[in-house]
């Protein structure tokens, strides 16, 4: 029988003490702030984490793009990671893994932050390639960054391939396969949206799937609107911003696809894809206001990101209506 969301069998290059990465749906969680002071709202961060775990997610990604990592200090990143672990443990989800966004521009800084993430309760780190000095960026430099960090990091690495966040740098499948030979590089998040690239990497590295442990390498789709396609392509899971708002629907689509119920999964995938576009367009501000509209908390991003106008908040809520009716029925 195929394993669906939350399969907890052993992971690639991980010790018995570390929480393995199950196949399934992960949310890159939002970081919540006081609406007046913009200070961290730790109680809401914990509340949100617990809701997502109770709604069936396989894992949590703290301090990704949706988590406004670039707006947080190192001290805040440690506090967020610690709060996330505390919330999961207090709610009984002690086996739920946390992937922590730990990118810094230097090898030294990234290693230091990875160590802090480990001390705060993180299980893995999610790393973008360094691209601030774009004119000097080449494959050799990026390889040196990832391998040097992987050699020293106490936490295994999931590579974050998101060209939109790194001056258009898009790691190709040959390069990702090469990096994946390192025993402490255990996965890739494909926010590039290329299912062909995901398919090639997953196949070459024998990625974990709902029906096979494989090598344990995790090939994550980076957007929930290609969940079914990720399962078909031999992927391991989805790290989906939409799962902050529609976790049960995201899990349902994944499970149906993993169980081979492709027709049912595809029908719900269409609903999920339509809804996710209403979150993608207004980005972080839209996702937070969608949470506010449907769950009574959410707030706003840190400046300089803008708050949504009331008309746009209403449009987001209306655009999600069909998906949220299904979400509430699950």
Secondary structure as the mmCIF struct_conf table of DSSP 4:
data_model
#
loop_
_struct_conf.conf_type_id
_struct_conf.id
_struct_conf.beg_label_comp_id
_struct_conf.beg_label_asym_id
_struct_conf.beg_label_seq_id
_struct_conf.end_label_comp_id
_struct_conf.end_label_asym_id
_struct_conf.end_label_seq_id
TURN_TY1_P TURN_TY1_P1 UNK A 5 UNK A 6
TURN_TY1_P TURN_TY1_P2 UNK A 12 UNK A 13
TURN_TY1_P TURN_TY1_P3 UNK A 16 UNK A 17
BEND BEND1 UNK A 18 UNK A 18
HELX_LH_PP_P HELX_LH_PP_P1 UNK A 19 UNK A 20
BEND BEND2 UNK A 23 UNK A 23
STRN STRN1 UNK A 24 UNK A 28
HELX_LH_PP_P HELX_LH_PP_P2 UNK A 29 UNK A 32
STRN STRN2 UNK A 33 UNK A 33
TURN_TY1_P TURN_TY1_P4 UNK A 35 UNK A 37
STRN STRN3 UNK A 40 UNK A 40
HELX_RH_AL_P HELX_RH_AL_P1 UNK A 42 UNK A 54
TURN_TY1_P TURN_TY1_P5 UNK A 55 UNK A 56
BEND BEND3 UNK A 58 UNK A 58
STRN STRN4 UNK A 59 UNK A 62
BEND BEND4 UNK A 63 UNK A 64
TURN_TY1_P TURN_TY1_P6 UNK A 65 UNK A 68
HELX_RH_3T_P HELX_RH_3T_P1 UNK A 69 UNK A 71
BEND BEND5 UNK A 72 UNK A 72
HELX_RH_AL_P HELX_RH_AL_P2 UNK A 74 UNK A 90
TURN_TY1_P TURN_TY1_P7 UNK A 91 UNK A 92
TURN_TY1_P TURN_TY1_P8 UNK A 94 UNK A 95
STRN STRN5 UNK A 97 UNK A 101
BEND BEND6 UNK A 105 UNK A 106
HELX_RH_AL_P HELX_RH_AL_P3 UNK A 107 UNK A 120
TURN_TY1_P TURN_TY1_P9 UNK A 121 UNK A 121
BEND BEND7 UNK A 123 UNK A 123
STRN STRN6 UNK A 124 UNK A 128
HELX_LH_PP_P HELX_LH_PP_P3 UNK A 129 UNK A 130
BEND BEND8 UNK A 132 UNK A 133
HELX_RH_3T_P HELX_RH_3T_P2 UNK A 134 UNK A 136
HELX_RH_AL_P HELX_RH_AL_P4 UNK A 139 UNK A 152
BEND BEND9 UNK A 154 UNK A 155
STRN STRN7 UNK A 156 UNK A 161
HELX_RH_3T_P HELX_RH_3T_P3 UNK A 163 UNK A 165
TURN_TY1_P TURN_TY1_P10 UNK A 166 UNK A 168
HELX_RH_AL_P HELX_RH_AL_P5 UNK A 173 UNK A 179
TURN_TY1_P TURN_TY1_P11 UNK A 180 UNK A 181
BEND BEND10 UNK A 182 UNK A 182
TURN_TY1_P TURN_TY1_P12 UNK A 183 UNK A 184
STRN STRN8 UNK A 185 UNK A 190
TURN_TY1_P TURN_TY1_P13 UNK A 191 UNK A 192
HELX_RH_AL_P HELX_RH_AL_P6 UNK A 195 UNK A 204
TURN_TY1_P TURN_TY1_P14 UNK A 205 UNK A 206
STRN STRN9 UNK A 209 UNK A 209
TURN_TY1_P TURN_TY1_P15 UNK A 210 UNK A 211
STRN STRN10 UNK A 212 UNK A 212
TURN_TY1_P TURN_TY1_P16 UNK A 214 UNK A 215
STRN STRN11 UNK A 218 UNK A 221
BEND BEND11 UNK A 222 UNK A 223
HELX_RH_3T_P HELX_RH_3T_P4 UNK A 224 UNK A 226
HELX_RH_AL_P HELX_RH_AL_P7 UNK A 227 UNK A 232
TURN_TY1_P TURN_TY1_P17 UNK A 233 UNK A 234
STRN STRN12 UNK A 237 UNK A 239
HELX_RH_3T_P HELX_RH_3T_P5 UNK A 241 UNK A 244
TURN_TY1_P TURN_TY1_P18 UNK A 245 UNK A 245
HELX_RH_AL_P HELX_RH_AL_P8 UNK A 247 UNK A 258
TURN_TY1_P TURN_TY1_P19 UNK A 259 UNK A 260
HELX_RH_AL_P HELX_RH_AL_P9 UNK A 262 UNK A 280
TURN_TY1_P TURN_TY1_P20 UNK A 281 UNK A 282
HELX_RH_AL_P HELX_RH_AL_P10 UNK A 283 UNK A 295
BEND BEND12 UNK A 296 UNK A 296
HELX_LH_PP_P HELX_LH_PP_P4 UNK A 301 UNK A 302
TURN_TY1_P TURN_TY1_P21 UNK A 303 UNK A 304
BEND BEND13 UNK A 305 UNK A 305
HELX_LH_PP_P HELX_LH_PP_P5 UNK A 306 UNK A 309
HELX_RH_AL_P HELX_RH_AL_P11 UNK A 310 UNK A 319
TURN_TY1_P TURN_TY1_P22 UNK A 320 UNK A 320
HELX_RH_AL_P HELX_RH_AL_P12 UNK A 321 UNK A 329
#
